[in-house]
Amino acid sequence: MLRNFKYKLIIFWSIFFFVIPLPFLQTLSAGLSTISTTETTAIYSGVVAYVWMLATIFLSTRPHWLDRLIGLPNMYQLHGILAIAALILAWLHKLGTSSDGLIKQTGDLALIIFTTLMVYSLFFLANWLTNRWQFINKFKIKLEKLFKHEISIWLHRLNLIAVILVFIHVQLINYITSIVPFILLFDGLSLLTAISYLSSKFNWNQRQKTVRLVQNRALSHNVRELTLQGRQLTKLDLRPGDFIFLSFPQLPKLREPHPFSLVTLPDQTGQLKLAIRADGDFTNLIAKVKNGADLKIAGGFGRYQQFLNENNQSANLVMITGGIGVTPLFSLVENNLSRNMYLFYSAHHQVDLLYPKKLSDWQKLPQFNGYWQKGRFTDDFVIQHMPKKWKNDSLFLLSGPTPLIHHWEKVLSFYHIDSKNIFKEEFNW
């Protein structure tokens, strides 16, 4: 099943990068036979760029079925890479073609919008990139004091205007619109993307459930525990290890949905819990939200439980986590206590180790082996406390800070652990 998941990812990437653009290039080629080779290549580049732009719009709608299939982090990673690749091809198109009048104006304006938003997004919305370079990440954190997250989300939506400008740009080129098979494909995919985007907005409103904040308390100096309650929680597809999107529609600066992992699934009283660390403008404001406030949630999202279900033949489950990244593992452990589990959990400060009583209660179970401490575990400590035959009969869950995840990917690779037996779900988007 793990191998099948890798195949799904390969197919997923191949469809968006190669399969979807192919019919556009095939139908366009016949009508461009009289144009020079240099300009033809530039036109092809522009067409592929537009198709990839439409793909990024589709992926931005967060299709729930696609999340359960390959995971939202993989979707957002492809979203970012497609956008960068589309911008490169758009510039090749610009440099390799000539135009004037409204054709030039619409194309140039769209390219300016795309380029500006791409630079902006690489700083504020592409954590999968900025987290790899600390100096860029620190610069981004300083700029976030000026450019709040809600502003970033709204600016990102200007991409829709740029796509509309490109659509108009193409409709104004007579020798392109005269190629009937191509223009039917072009207009058809544009229409389908518009319908998909608009319907996703409607469906998102339908999928969001209104619940109430019954308790907002501090777990540590910078982590809040939110207890939510509502009858509509039962209508959500929530699984162990999932995350949800949460927003406070009636509160300024808290109206855009943000993802947060579940600490618990809804219990018999209809309550679930979240643990949220104050990292930015949205999460810092959560401490000020009063009990009784209404909020909307949508979900669940994630593949933790799906990963375990697909590989239930493995004897051991090894979890290596740090900081707030432990959050999804609480609901995952609670609902998988029949497994033989090993947990290695670290935090910068002793007070930041969440739910110590819950951890101590699990430690009394024969199938649970937990280790938690202030500061990172050494590699030797973790390796020495692994289960017997851990190299051949274990699954590994990694969560927490990006450097921690990447470090343990390298360590496990050194011990020849197949990457198919390792699962991570980074919040890098």
Stockholm file with secondary structure:
# STOCKHOLM 1.0

chainA/1-429         MLRNFKYKLIIFWSIFFFVIPLPFLQTLSAGLSTISTTETTAIYSGVVAYVWMLATIFLSTRPHWLDRLIGLPNMYQLHGILAIAALILAWLHKLGTSSDGLIKQTGDLALIIFTTLMVYSLFFLANWLTNRWQFINKFKIKLEKLFKHEISIWLHRLNLIAVILVFIHVQLINYITSIVPFILLFDGLSLLTAISYLSSKFNWNQRQKTVRLVQNRALSHNVRELTLQGRQLTKLDLRPGDFIFLSFPQLPKLREPHPFSLVTLPDQTGQLKLAIRADGDFTNLIAKVKNGADLKIAGGFGRYQQFLNENNQSANLVMITGGIGVTPLFSLVENNLSRNMYLFYSAHHQVDLLYPKKLSDWQKLPQFNGYWQKGRFTDDFVIQHMPKKWKNDSLFLLSGPTPLIHHWEKVLSFYHIDSKNIFKEEFNW
#=GR chainA/1-429 SS CHHHHHHHHHHHHHIIIIITHHHHHHHHHHHTTTSCHHHHHHHHHHHHHHHHHHHHHHHHTCCHHHHHHHCHHHHHHHHHHHHHHHHHHHHHHHHHCCCCHHHHHHHHHHHHHHHHHHHHHHHHTCHHHHTTCHHHHHHHHHHTTTSCHHHHHHHHTHHHHHHHHHHHHHHTCHHHHTCHHHHHHHHHHHHHHHHHHHHHHHHHHHHCEEEEEEEEEESSSSEEEEEEECGGGGGSCCCTTCEEEEECTTSTTCCSCEEEEBSSCCCTTSEEEEEEECCSHHHHHHTTCCTTCEEEEEEEECCHHHHHHHTTTCSEEEEEEEGGGGHHHHHHHHTCTTSEEEEEEEESSGGGSCCHHHHHHHHTSTTEEEEEEESCCCHHHHHHTSCTTTTTSEEEEEESSHHHHHHHHHHHHHTTCCGGGEEECCCCC
#=GC SS_cons         CHHHHHHHHHHHHHIIIIITHHHHHHHHHHHTTTSCHHHHHHHHHHHHHHHHHHHHHHHHTCCHHHHHHHCHHHHHHHHHHHHHHHHHHHHHHHHHCCCCHHHHHHHHHHHHHHHHHHHHHHHHTCHHHHTTCHHHHHHHHHHTTTSCHHHHHHHHTHHHHHHHHHHHHHHTCHHHHTCHHHHHHHHHHHHHHHHHHHHHHHHHHHHCEEEEEEEEEESSSSEEEEEEECGGGGGSCCCTTCEEEEECTTSTTCCSCEEEEBSSCCCTTSEEEEEEECCSHHHHHHTTCCTTCEEEEEEEECCHHHHHHHTTTCSEEEEEEEGGGGHHHHHHHHTCTTSEEEEEEEESSGGGSCCHHHHHHHHTSTTEEEEEEESCCCHHHHHHTSCTTTTTSEEEEEESSHHHHHHHHHHHHHTTCCGGGEEECCCCC
//
